[in-house]
Amino acid sequence: MSDVLVVGGGVIGLTIAYELSGRGAKVTVVDSGRPGREASWAGAGMLPPGKIQPDQHPGHWLRACSAERWPKFSDQLRELTGVDNGYRNSGGLEVRFAEQAADLQREITFWRAEGVEIETLDRQQLLQFEQRISPKLDAGYHLPGFAQVRNPRQLQALMAACASQGVQLLHGTPVIGWEREGERIVAARTGQGIQPADQFCITAGAWSRGLLDEFDIQPEIEPVRGQIVLLNMHRPSFRHVIQIGSRYLVPRPDGRILIGSTEEWVGFDRRTTAEGVRDLINFALSIVPSLVDVEVERTWAGLRPGSPDGLPYLGLIPQTSNLFLAAGHFRNGLQMSPATAFLIAELMDGKPAPVDLSALSPTRHG
Ligand SMILES: Cc1cc2nc3c(=O)[nH]c(=O)nc-3n(C[C@H](O)[C@H](O)[C@H](O)COP(=O)(O)OP(=O)(O)OC[C@H]3O[C@@H](n4cnc5c(N)ncnc54)[C@H](O)[C@@H]3O)c2cc1C
């Protein structure tokens, strides 16, 4: 029997399985399909910087703690598996056209208050940073600590690392209910039979809510579609991740450029659409006009596990003594995965959380 059964093999479930198996636990991960093929595969892999601060909001703590862990975490995965996840510090530029610049100062103040290295840029300085960007961009800032990871490779590395630490990964095994004895969950009912364990963690991304029907809580986790257009220049393009709010360009060293992303509440619909693709391409050309004749390699969409406040639900499910939830990371599941896994492992080990988790409580929305 497993010590821990992890339900869902996306980046959150696999990182938790890696952390727990590294601490000596016998872990099984069950996935209804193939692990690592849903939102975690579809994401852009942007990893913003962060500095842990006393009394930090737990959402900022998850980002900051993860940012501090990513370099060593990536080295460990490479040493263990030989897979290079593509983690690199590319730096990030947040930019604005003249009519959009109003909210920049608030963001700059926020990053400075957290102690993150930041450099403000005027129009000329922006062009010195990235010569290809539109001269109409008026202002921005540079975050030298902004990093990125090739998320499909990160998932490949996690699966290999989990396997090397003895984690059992079961494909095509949807959890459909729970076997309970009082407050204790004794097994998960799956499409392939019963999976008993001492502790359980739901990490089923956008599908997590359906696994909680028989409990008294309903965290508001909903699928939020994000479309991506992938360009390929076949040679290195620009260096920095370039963002305007929730829209971005992520350049890979091999000449590929991800344009992301839409935010659409359309249920479990993974299609890419003419409107979504048009908006993303228009956005990209407004920032880097010379991309106009670059090849479109492919498009895709993923279903983020959205929550009303954009924050994950982390912790023990009430009226159970051994069922945990780690889901609802919305736009930030890749970046927050190392700290999420650390936190859940600490809670499962019976240790106190390093931050006040009430703002992330599974019961905060009813
Ligand atoms: C276009 C796009 C761009 C993004 N960009 C970024 C980014 O740059 N940086 C960032 O940090 N985040 C980004 N994200 C968000 C990030 O991808 C998600 O927050 C993260 O992947 C969520 O991980 P997860 O493991 O919770 O969910 P998922 O990756 O969706 O995994 C959930 C897993 O659970 C399985 N499952 C479902 N139901 C069951 C069941 N009943 N039984 C067993 N298994 C089940 C599924 O098959 C799936 O494998 C992006 C997302 C999208 C869509």
The ligand as a Gaussian input file, in Angstrom:
#p B3LYP/6-31G(d) Opt

LIG

0 1
 C       -1.811000      28.895000     -22.163000
 C       -1.312000      28.770000     -20.751000
 C       -0.172000      29.453000     -20.370000
 C        0.319000      29.324000     -19.061000
 N        1.495000      29.927000     -18.721000
 C        1.994000      29.763000     -17.485000
 C        3.236000      30.334000     -17.142000
 O        3.899000      30.950000     -17.975000
 N        3.697000      30.167000     -15.862000
 C        2.975000      29.482000     -14.928000
 O        3.422000      29.382000     -13.788000
 N        1.795000      28.920000     -15.224000
 C        1.283000      29.053000     -16.482000
 N        0.079000      28.513000     -16.794000
 C       -0.731000      27.916000     -15.740000
 C       -0.251000      26.527000     -15.419000
 O       -0.094000      25.809000     -16.609000
 C       -1.263000      25.843000     -14.482000
 O       -1.502000      26.635000     -13.345000
 C       -0.702000      24.491000     -14.007000
 O       -0.300000      23.738000     -15.119000
 C       -1.722000      23.712000     -13.203000
 O       -1.147000      22.464000     -12.935000
 P       -2.004000      21.271000     -12.361000
 O       -1.068000      20.168000     -12.131000
 O       -2.833000      21.781000     -11.226000
 O       -3.066000      20.929000     -13.525000
 P       -2.946000      20.068000     -14.868000
 O       -1.643000      20.247000     -15.537000
 O       -4.171000      20.374000     -15.674000
 O       -2.984000      18.567000     -14.354000
 C       -4.136000      17.994000     -13.795000
 C       -4.064000      16.503000     -14.071000
 O       -5.125000      15.850000     -13.375000
 C       -5.619000      14.812000     -14.184000
 N       -6.989000      14.493000     -13.743000
 C       -8.121000      15.187000     -13.931000
 N       -9.166000      14.555000     -13.351000
 C       -8.675000      13.433000     -12.777000
 C       -9.269000      12.369000     -12.041000
 N      -10.578000      12.326000     -11.754000
 N       -8.473000      11.351000     -11.625000
 C       -7.135000      11.349000     -11.893000
 N       -6.546000      12.347000     -12.601000
 C       -7.291000      13.380000     -13.025000
 C       -5.541000      15.380000     -15.603000
 O       -5.523000      14.356000     -16.582000
 C       -4.227000      16.150000     -15.544000
 O       -3.122000      15.380000     -15.982000
 C       -0.401000      28.552000     -18.104000
 C       -1.532000      27.844000     -18.509000
 C       -1.988000      27.930000     -19.824000
 C       -3.185000      27.133000     -20.238000

